[in-house]
Every structure is written in structure tokens, then in C-alpha cells.
Amino acid sequence: MTYQSMPKVELHTHLEGCAPPAFIRGLAQEKSIDISGIFNADGTYAYRDFDHFLKVYEAACTTLQTPQDFYRLTRAVLEESASHGVVYQETFVSPDFCGGGDVAAWRDYVAAMKQAADEMDEVITLRAIVTCIRHFGPDAAKPAARCAAETFGDFITGFGMAGGEMVGRPGDYAYAFDMAREAGMPLTCHAGEWGGPDMVADTLRDLRVARIGHGINAIKDPALVDQLAEHGVVLEVCPGSNVFLKASGDWPQHPIAKLRDAGVKVTVSTDDPPFFGTTMTREFDMLARTFGWDEGDFKALNQTALDAAFCDAATRTKIAKRLDTQ
């Protein structure tokens, strides 16, 4: 059995990281940019480890230079997501790749992405979460937060942080998160993918986020697991990504089932799907095959994700109807 046609809610994706390799290769050819070294012979992305993955990711992003490029990217990503049953998607976008942190330039990129999203909204609804890039440092996080606060609304609906988790400590980025919080933005942050449970705990304490990206290493601290469950912190878990990058053991060793059994709110996402050879269909299928999860489990996961989504009540109601009628 495959779950391709089942409607799905996905909270943890990176827009550029969802770019089909063929799309990036095509842009590179149009712009005469030589990034042939980032592809395998079969056309997939080529990298050695997580640090090299970040370099390949950033190289791919060099092809994305204008708002029109991001319009085309958004269309391509949403078409691919919709083909796997995704009816609501949240994606991380960074002003560092869209105007270099300049608010006026950023507005043009946001308008282009929103246009593409609006055109696809009958099939799949997209909302964007502005992210600062951790390994760019705390100072670079401030203009990203300013861009986020200036464009917070019906499309830009949250703020977070992605990138190299082991750079600095969460508290180093508190200024940017405080700026976004003061603008009324809901918050998330990558933590506990590579760092230990202390990184998750420090992120909760110092950045006061509602959601944690990945968070899988929380399983190593039973008291922290209890805290996550008690306070309703939602983990944006990306099992296929974790397994592919060896951030966890293989599928049977992945902690998502143990976290869920302990009462932690977990969701399922693809992260950067073409980089990790996954789709939302594959995520659901592998969870069914590995842990025996069935349609009831996946409906519960969808509900958890919808409840945790950074969208307004009207959008939540619309997506709930899509989940009920398909």
C-alpha cells in the first residue's frame, strides 16, 4: 500500500532545498553558471556529509538571483509537493538568499513567491517562515528578523533559524528572535538534529519557541521528553532526512515512534526532499512499513501539524475541510 493520494500537512521544508535538481540545472544553463560539480552522474545532488551538503545547497542557490527565479521555484516546488498529496505546506525562506537582507528588495521576492503560491492555492496552500542562517552568525540574523517583521502577514507567518546547528549557542541569536516575537510572529528553530538534548533545552529557554525543527536528540534526556510533552512543544520531525544524513540510526532506530509514544507532539516533513531522496509519500510509506502506522495514525499526525501550523484561523478551517473531504 502507498499513501501517495492521502492528503498531508507538512511544516518543515526549505524552499530552495525543495528545488528539483533539473530545475536548478536549467537555471544554471540559462545564466551560464557552472555548478556541474554539485550533481551526480544520475542528476541528483552530490555531497559527502552535512557540512558539504550546506556548501552544495548554497552553490545551488547561486542560480536563484531574481524575484522571477523565486516565482518559478515556488511553482515548481508546489507542483511537486501537490503530486504527493500535500495540501498545506510551510517553507523556510531566507532574506540572505533574497536581496541580501535589504527590506525593499526582500519585499519584491516575497511578492513573487506569494504570486506563485496564490496561483496554486486551489490545490495546495503555502505559507512561509523567514529564517536566519545560523552559521552566518548572530549579526546576520538581525536584518533577517527585520525583514520578517516588516513583511509579517497572510503569507509570511513565522520566524525561525536554520543552518549549521553547532555554530554558537541559541542565546546568541536571542536579539533576532525577540525582534520577531515583538512583531507578534510565532517562532520555531532547528535544534537537536546534531546537537544533544541540551541544545533543545537551551533553545526552548533562550528563544522561547513553540516548535522545534527536528528535535530528535531530545530522546536522550527523559526529563526533557517529559517537558516537551507537558508543554505541548511540537517537533517538526524529518525521518527520511535524519536517516539519510545519519543524524539518527536507520529507520527502525529512528526515535519518532518513541517520542510520540511518550506524549510528544510530532509532525512529519521532508526537509530538503531531492537532497535526501525522499517525498511525503515515501515518509508515510516508510513509517507504515517500519512502525506499523496506519491511516488513523497519519490522520492524527495531520491534525497535530494543522493545529501547530503558523496560519490564521480561516486558513486552518480551509485545510481542515481538505483533509476531511479527500
C-alpha positions as a Markdown table, in Angstrom:
| # | Residue | x | y | z |
|---|---|---|---|---|
| 1 | Met | 0.0 | 0.0 | 0.0 |
| 2 | Thr | 1.1 | 3.5 | -0.7 |
| 3 | Tyr | -0.1 | 6.7 | 0.9 |
| 4 | Gln | 0.6 | 9.0 | -2.1 |
| 5 | Ser | -3.1 | 10.1 | -2.5 |
| 6 | Met | -3.7 | 10.7 | 1.2 |
| 7 | Pro | -3.8 | 14.5 | 1.9 |
| 8 | Lys | -0.9 | 15.7 | 4.0 |
| 9 | Val | 0.1 | 18.7 | 6.1 |
| 10 | Glu | 3.9 | 19.5 | 6.0 |
| 11 | Leu | 5.5 | 22.0 | 8.3 |
| 12 | His | 9.3 | 21.7 | 7.8 |
| 13 | Thr | 10.7 | 22.4 | 4.3 |
| 14 | His | 13.3 | 24.7 | 2.9 |
| 15 | Leu | 12.1 | 26.3 | -0.3 |
| 16 | Glu | 15.5 | 26.2 | -2.1 |
| 17 | Gly | 16.2 | 22.8 | -0.7 |
| 18 | Cys | 13.0 | 21.5 | -2.3 |
| 19 | Ala | 14.2 | 22.6 | -5.8 |
| 20 | Pro | 14.2 | 19.7 | -8.2 |
| 21 | Pro | 17.8 | 19.2 | -9.5 |
| 22 | Ala | 16.6 | 19.6 | -13.1 |
| 23 | Phe | 15.1 | 23.0 | -12.3 |
| 24 | Ile | 18.4 | 24.2 | -10.8 |
| 25 | Arg | 20.4 | 22.8 | -13.7 |
| 26 | Gly | 18.1 | 24.5 | -16.1 |
| 27 | Leu | 18.5 | 27.9 | -14.4 |
| 28 | Ala | 22.3 | 27.4 | -14.3 |
| 29 | Gln | 22.3 | 26.8 | -18.1 |
| 30 | Glu | 20.2 | 29.9 | -18.7 |
| 31 | Lys | 22.6 | 32.0 | -16.7 |
| 32 | Ser | 25.8 | 30.3 | -17.8 |
| 33 | Ile | 26.7 | 29.4 | -14.3 |
| 34 | Asp | 28.9 | 26.3 | -13.9 |
| 35 | Ile | 27.7 | 24.3 | -11.0 |
| 36 | Ser | 28.1 | 20.9 | -12.6 |
| 37 | Gly | 30.2 | 19.7 | -9.7 |
| 38 | Ile | 27.2 | 19.6 | -7.3 |
| 39 | Phe | 25.5 | 16.9 | -9.3 |
| 40 | Asn | 26.0 | 13.1 | -9.5 |
| 41 | Ala | 26.1 | 11.4 | -12.9 |
| 42 | Asp | 22.4 | 10.5 | -12.5 |
| 43 | Gly | 21.5 | 14.1 | -12.0 |
| 44 | Thr | 20.9 | 14.0 | -8.2 |
| 45 | Tyr | 22.7 | 16.4 | -5.8 |
| 46 | Ala | 26.2 | 15.2 | -4.8 |
| 47 | Tyr | 27.7 | 15.8 | -1.4 |
| 48 | Arg | 29.8 | 14.0 | 1.2 |
| 49 | Asp | 28.4 | 14.9 | 4.6 |
| 50 | Phe | 26.3 | 17.6 | 6.3 |
| 51 | Asp | 28.9 | 20.3 | 6.1 |
| 52 | His | 29.4 | 19.6 | 2.4 |
| 53 | Phe | 25.7 | 19.5 | 2.0 |
| 54 | Leu | 25.4 | 23.1 | 3.2 |
| 55 | Lys | 28.1 | 24.2 | 0.6 |
| 56 | Val | 26.2 | 22.4 | -2.2 |
| 57 | Tyr | 22.9 | 23.9 | -1.1 |
| 58 | Glu | 24.4 | 27.4 | -1.2 |
| 59 | Ala | 26.0 | 26.7 | -4.6 |
| 60 | Ala | 22.6 | 25.7 | -5.9 |
| 61 | Cys | 21.2 | 28.9 | -4.5 |
| 62 | Thr | 23.6 | 31.0 | -6.7 |
| 63 | Thr | 21.3 | 30.3 | -9.6 |
| 64 | Leu | 18.4 | 31.9 | -7.8 |
| 65 | Gln | 19.1 | 35.6 | -8.4 |
| 66 | Thr | 15.8 | 37.4 | -9.1 |
| 67 | Pro | 12.2 | 37.5 | -7.8 |
| 68 | Gln | 11.2 | 35.9 | -11.1 |
| 69 | Asp | 13.5 | 33.0 | -10.3 |
| 70 | Phe | 11.8 | 32.5 | -7.0 |
| 71 | Tyr | 8.4 | 32.7 | -8.6 |
| 72 | Arg | 9.4 | 29.9 | -10.9 |
| 73 | Leu | 11.0 | 28.0 | -8.0 |
| 74 | Thr | 7.8 | 28.3 | -5.9 |
| 75 | Arg | 5.7 | 27.0 | -8.7 |
| 76 | Ala | 8.0 | 24.0 | -9.3 |
| 77 | Val | 8.1 | 23.1 | -5.6 |
| 78 | Leu | 4.4 | 23.3 | -5.1 |
| 79 | Glu | 3.6 | 21.2 | -8.2 |
| 80 | Glu | 6.0 | 18.5 | -6.9 |
| 81 | Ser | 4.5 | 18.7 | -3.3 |
| 82 | Ala | 1.0 | 18.5 | -4.6 |
| 83 | Ser | 1.8 | 15.4 | -6.6 |
| 84 | His | 2.4 | 13.7 | -3.2 |
| 85 | Gly | -0.9 | 14.8 | -1.6 |
| 86 | Val | 0.4 | 17.8 | 0.3 |
| 87 | Val | -2.5 | 20.2 | 0.8 |
| 88 | Tyr | -0.8 | 22.6 | 3.2 |
| 89 | Gln | 3.0 | 23.3 | 3.3 |
| 90 | Glu | 5.1 | 25.7 | 5.3 |
| 91 | Thr | 8.5 | 26.5 | 3.9 |
| 92 | Phe | 11.6 | 28.3 | 5.2 |
| 93 | Val | 12.8 | 31.3 | 3.2 |
| 94 | Ser | 15.8 | 33.4 | 3.9 |
| 95 | Pro | 16.4 | 37.1 | 3.1 |
| 96 | Asp | 20.1 | 36.2 | 2.9 |
| 97 | Phe | 19.2 | 34.5 | -0.4 |
| 98 | Cys | 16.6 | 37.0 | -1.4 |
| 99 | Gly | 18.0 | 40.5 | -1.5 |
| 100 | Gly | 20.8 | 40.1 | 1.0 |
| 101 | Gly | 18.8 | 41.3 | 4.0 |
| 102 | Asp | 17.6 | 44.6 | 2.3 |
| 103 | Val | 13.9 | 45.1 | 3.2 |
| 104 | Ala | 12.9 | 46.8 | 0.0 |
| 105 | Ala | 14.5 | 44.0 | -2.1 |
| 106 | Trp | 13.0 | 41.4 | 0.1 |
| 107 | Arg | 9.5 | 42.7 | -0.4 |
| 108 | Asp | 9.9 | 42.1 | -4.2 |
| 109 | Tyr | 11.0 | 38.5 | -3.6 |
| 110 | Val | 8.1 | 37.9 | -1.2 |
| 111 | Ala | 5.6 | 39.3 | -3.7 |
| 112 | Ala | 6.9 | 36.9 | -6.4 |
| 113 | Met | 6.7 | 33.9 | -4.1 |
| 114 | Lys | 3.2 | 34.9 | -2.9 |
| 115 | Gln | 2.0 | 35.3 | -6.5 |
| 116 | Ala | 3.1 | 31.7 | -7.3 |
| 117 | Ala | 1.5 | 30.5 | -4.1 |
| 118 | Asp | -1.8 | 32.3 | -4.8 |
| 119 | Glu | -1.9 | 30.7 | -8.3 |
| 120 | Met | -1.6 | 27.2 | -6.7 |
| 121 | Asp | -3.8 | 27.8 | -3.7 |
| 122 | Glu | -6.8 | 25.8 | -5.0 |
| 123 | Val | -4.6 | 22.7 | -4.9 |
| 124 | Ile | -2.0 | 23.4 | -2.2 |
| 125 | Thr | -1.7 | 26.3 | 0.3 |
| 126 | Leu | 1.8 | 27.6 | 1.1 |
| 127 | Arg | 2.9 | 29.8 | 4.0 |
| 128 | Ala | 6.5 | 31.0 | 4.5 |
| 129 | Ile | 8.6 | 31.2 | 7.6 |
| 130 | Val | 11.5 | 33.6 | 7.5 |
| 131 | Thr | 14.7 | 32.0 | 8.7 |
| 132 | Cys | 18.1 | 33.5 | 9.7 |
| 133 | Ile | 21.0 | 31.2 | 8.8 |
| 134 | Arg | 22.8 | 30.1 | 12.0 |
| 135 | His | 26.3 | 29.6 | 10.5 |
| 136 | Phe | 26.2 | 33.2 | 9.1 |
| 137 | Gly | 26.3 | 34.4 | 12.7 |
| 138 | Pro | 24.2 | 36.4 | 15.1 |
| 139 | Asp | 24.8 | 39.8 | 13.4 |
| 140 | Ala | 23.4 | 38.4 | 10.1 |
| 141 | Ala | 20.3 | 37.2 | 12.0 |
| 142 | Lys | 19.2 | 40.8 | 12.8 |
| 143 | Pro | 18.5 | 42.0 | 9.3 |
| 144 | Ala | 16.7 | 38.7 | 8.6 |
| 145 | Ala | 14.4 | 39.3 | 11.6 |
| 146 | Arg | 13.8 | 42.9 | 10.5 |
| 147 | Cys | 12.8 | 41.6 | 7.0 |
| 148 | Ala | 10.5 | 39.1 | 8.7 |
| 149 | Ala | 8.8 | 41.7 | 11.0 |
| 150 | Glu | 8.3 | 44.1 | 8.1 |
| 151 | Thr | 6.5 | 41.5 | 5.9 |
| 152 | Phe | 4.7 | 39.5 | 8.6 |
| 153 | Gly | 1.1 | 38.9 | 7.4 |
| 154 | Asp | -1.0 | 36.5 | 5.5 |
| 155 | Phe | 1.9 | 34.8 | 3.6 |
| 156 | Ile | 4.9 | 35.4 | 5.8 |
| 157 | Thr | 3.6 | 33.8 | 9.0 |
| 158 | Gly | 6.6 | 32.9 | 11.2 |
| 159 | Phe | 10.3 | 33.3 | 12.1 |
| 160 | Gly | 12.9 | 30.7 | 12.7 |
| 161 | Met | 16.5 | 29.7 | 12.3 |
| 162 | Ala | 18.2 | 27.0 | 10.1 |
| 163 | Gly | 21.7 | 26.2 | 9.1 |
| 164 | Gly | 24.7 | 24.7 | 11.0 |
| 165 | Glu | 23.3 | 23.9 | 14.4 |
| 166 | Met | 26.7 | 23.6 | 16.1 |
| 167 | Val | 27.6 | 27.2 | 15.5 |
| 168 | Gly | 27.2 | 29.2 | 18.7 |
| 169 | Arg | 24.5 | 28.7 | 21.3 |
| 170 | Pro | 20.8 | 29.6 | 21.0 |
| 171 | Gly | 21.1 | 32.6 | 23.3 |
| 172 | Asp | 23.5 | 34.2 | 20.8 |
| 173 | Tyr | 20.5 | 34.8 | 18.5 |
| 174 | Ala | 18.1 | 36.0 | 21.1 |
| 175 | Tyr | 18.0 | 39.6 | 19.8 |
| 176 | Ala | 16.7 | 38.4 | 16.4 |
| 177 | Phe | 14.1 | 36.2 | 18.0 |
| 178 | Asp | 13.0 | 39.0 | 20.4 |
| 179 | Met | 12.5 | 41.3 | 17.4 |
| 180 | Ala | 10.3 | 38.8 | 15.6 |
| 181 | Arg | 8.4 | 38.0 | 18.8 |
| 182 | Glu | 7.7 | 41.7 | 19.4 |
| 183 | Ala | 6.2 | 41.8 | 15.9 |
| 184 | Gly | 3.8 | 39.1 | 17.0 |
| 185 | Met | 5.4 | 36.3 | 15.0 |
| 186 | Pro | 5.2 | 32.6 | 16.0 |
| 187 | Leu | 8.6 | 31.1 | 16.4 |
| 188 | Thr | 10.4 | 27.8 | 15.5 |
| 189 | Cys | 14.1 | 26.8 | 15.5 |
| 190 | His | 16.2 | 23.9 | 14.3 |
| 191 | Ala | 17.7 | 22.1 | 17.3 |
| 192 | Gly | 18.5 | 18.6 | 18.4 |
| 193 | Glu | 19.3 | 17.3 | 14.9 |
| 194 | Trp | 23.0 | 17.2 | 15.6 |
| 195 | Gly | 23.3 | 18.9 | 18.9 |
| 196 | Gly | 22.4 | 17.0 | 22.1 |
| 197 | Pro | 19.3 | 17.4 | 24.3 |
| 198 | Asp | 21.0 | 20.4 | 25.9 |
| 199 | Met | 20.7 | 22.3 | 22.6 |
| 200 | Val | 16.9 | 21.6 | 22.5 |
| 201 | Ala | 16.6 | 22.7 | 26.2 |
| 202 | Asp | 18.6 | 25.9 | 25.6 |
| 203 | Thr | 16.6 | 26.7 | 22.5 |
| 204 | Leu | 13.3 | 26.4 | 24.4 |
| 205 | Arg | 14.7 | 28.5 | 27.3 |
| 206 | Asp | 16.6 | 31.2 | 25.4 |
| 207 | Leu | 14.5 | 31.6 | 22.3 |
| 208 | Arg | 11.0 | 30.6 | 23.6 |
| 209 | Val | 9.9 | 28.9 | 20.5 |
| 210 | Ala | 6.6 | 27.0 | 20.0 |
| 211 | Arg | 8.1 | 24.4 | 17.7 |
| 212 | Ile | 11.5 | 22.7 | 17.3 |
| 213 | Gly | 12.9 | 21.7 | 13.9 |
| 214 | His | 13.9 | 18.0 | 14.2 |
| 215 | Gly | 14.5 | 17.8 | 17.9 |
| 216 | Ile | 15.2 | 14.0 | 17.7 |
| 217 | Asn | 18.1 | 14.0 | 20.2 |
| 218 | Ala | 15.7 | 15.1 | 22.9 |
| 219 | Ile | 15.1 | 11.3 | 23.3 |
| 220 | Lys | 18.4 | 11.0 | 25.1 |
| 221 | Asp | 17.0 | 13.0 | 28.1 |
| 222 | Pro | 13.8 | 11.5 | 29.6 |
| 223 | Ala | 13.2 | 14.7 | 31.7 |
| 224 | Leu | 13.4 | 16.8 | 28.5 |
| 225 | Val | 11.0 | 14.4 | 26.8 |
| 226 | Asp | 8.6 | 14.9 | 29.7 |
| 227 | Gln | 9.0 | 18.7 | 29.4 |
| 228 | Leu | 8.2 | 18.6 | 25.7 |
| 229 | Ala | 5.1 | 16.6 | 26.3 |
| 230 | Glu | 3.9 | 18.6 | 29.2 |
| 231 | His | 4.3 | 22.0 | 27.5 |
| 232 | Gly | 3.0 | 20.8 | 24.1 |
| 233 | Val | 6.1 | 21.7 | 22.2 |
| 234 | Val | 5.8 | 20.4 | 18.6 |
| 235 | Leu | 8.7 | 18.7 | 16.9 |
| 236 | Glu | 9.0 | 19.0 | 13.2 |
| 237 | Val | 10.5 | 15.6 | 12.6 |
| 238 | Cys | 12.0 | 14.7 | 9.2 |
| 239 | Pro | 12.8 | 11.0 | 9.5 |
| 240 | Gly | 14.0 | 10.4 | 5.9 |
| 241 | Ser | 16.4 | 13.3 | 6.2 |
| 242 | Asn | 17.7 | 12.1 | 9.6 |
| 243 | Val | 18.3 | 8.6 | 8.3 |
| 244 | Phe | 19.9 | 9.8 | 5.0 |
| 245 | Leu | 22.3 | 12.1 | 6.8 |
| 246 | Lys | 23.0 | 9.6 | 9.6 |
| 247 | Ala | 21.7 | 12.0 | 12.2 |
| 248 | Ser | 19.8 | 9.0 | 13.6 |
| 249 | Gly | 20.1 | 5.3 | 13.1 |
| 250 | Asp | 18.3 | 3.6 | 10.3 |
| 251 | Trp | 14.5 | 3.7 | 10.1 |
| 252 | Pro | 13.9 | 1.1 | 12.9 |
| 253 | Gln | 16.2 | 3.1 | 15.2 |
| 254 | His | 14.6 | 6.5 | 14.5 |
| 255 | Pro | 13.1 | 7.9 | 17.7 |
| 256 | Ile | 9.9 | 9.4 | 16.2 |
| 257 | Ala | 7.8 | 6.5 | 17.5 |
| 258 | Lys | 9.3 | 6.6 | 21.0 |
| 259 | Leu | 8.8 | 10.4 | 21.2 |
| 260 | Arg | 5.2 | 10.0 | 20.0 |
| 261 | Asp | 4.5 | 7.2 | 22.5 |
| 262 | Ala | 5.9 | 9.4 | 25.3 |
| 263 | Gly | 3.2 | 12.0 | 24.5 |
| 264 | Val | 5.4 | 14.4 | 22.5 |
| 265 | Lys | 3.6 | 16.2 | 19.6 |
| 266 | Val | 5.4 | 15.1 | 16.4 |
| 267 | Thr | 4.8 | 16.0 | 12.8 |
| 268 | Val | 6.4 | 14.6 | 9.7 |
| 269 | Ser | 8.1 | 16.5 | 6.9 |
| 270 | Thr | 10.7 | 16.1 | 4.1 |
| 271 | Asp | 13.2 | 18.9 | 4.9 |
| 272 | Asp | 15.1 | 19.1 | 1.6 |
| 273 | Pro | 13.5 | 16.2 | -0.3 |
| 274 | Pro | 15.5 | 15.9 | -3.5 |
| 275 | Phe | 18.8 | 16.2 | -1.5 |
| 276 | Phe | 17.7 | 13.2 | 0.7 |
| 277 | Gly | 15.9 | 11.1 | -1.9 |
| 278 | Thr | 12.5 | 11.4 | -0.2 |
| 279 | Thr | 8.9 | 12.6 | -0.7 |
| 280 | Met | 6.0 | 12.9 | 1.7 |
| 281 | Thr | 4.7 | 9.7 | 0.1 |
| 282 | Arg | 7.9 | 7.9 | 1.0 |
| 283 | Glu | 7.8 | 9.3 | 4.5 |
| 284 | Phe | 4.3 | 8.0 | 5.2 |
| 285 | Asp | 5.1 | 4.7 | 3.4 |
| 286 | Met | 8.3 | 4.1 | 5.4 |
| 287 | Leu | 6.6 | 4.9 | 8.7 |
| 288 | Ala | 3.8 | 2.5 | 7.9 |
| 289 | Arg | 6.3 | -0.2 | 6.9 |
| 290 | Thr | 8.7 | 0.4 | 9.9 |
| 291 | Phe | 6.3 | 1.1 | 12.8 |
| 292 | Gly | 3.0 | -0.3 | 11.6 |
| 293 | Trp | 1.4 | 3.1 | 11.5 |
| 294 | Asp | -1.9 | 3.2 | 9.5 |
| 295 | Glu | -4.4 | 5.7 | 8.2 |
| 296 | Gly | -5.6 | 6.6 | 11.7 |
| 297 | Asp | -2.0 | 7.4 | 12.8 |
| 298 | Phe | -1.5 | 9.6 | 9.8 |
| 299 | Lys | -4.7 | 11.4 | 10.2 |
| 300 | Ala | -3.6 | 12.2 | 13.8 |
| 301 | Leu | -0.3 | 13.4 | 12.5 |
| 302 | Asn | -2.0 | 15.7 | 10.1 |
| 303 | Gln | -4.2 | 17.1 | 12.8 |
| 304 | Thr | -1.2 | 17.7 | 15.1 |
| 305 | Ala | 0.5 | 19.5 | 12.2 |
| 306 | Leu | -2.6 | 21.6 | 11.3 |
| 307 | Asp | -3.0 | 22.6 | 15.0 |
| 308 | Ala | 0.6 | 23.7 | 15.1 |
| 309 | Ala | 0.6 | 25.5 | 11.7 |
| 310 | Phe | 1.6 | 29.1 | 11.6 |
| 311 | Cys | -1.5 | 30.2 | 9.8 |
| 312 | Asp | -4.7 | 32.1 | 10.6 |
| 313 | Ala | -8.0 | 30.5 | 11.6 |
| 314 | Ala | -9.6 | 30.9 | 8.2 |
| 315 | Thr | -6.8 | 29.0 | 6.5 |
| 316 | Arg | -6.8 | 26.4 | 9.2 |
| 317 | Thr | -10.5 | 25.8 | 8.6 |
| 318 | Lys | -10.0 | 25.6 | 4.8 |
| 319 | Ile | -7.2 | 23.0 | 5.2 |
| 320 | Ala | -9.3 | 21.0 | 7.7 |
| 321 | Lys | -12.0 | 20.7 | 5.1 |
| 322 | Arg | -9.5 | 19.5 | 2.5 |
| 323 | Leu | -8.3 | 16.8 | 5.0 |
| 324 | Asp | -11.9 | 15.7 | 5.6 |
| 325 | Thr | -13.1 | 15.6 | 2.0 |
| 326 | Gln | -10.2 | 13.7 | 0.4 |
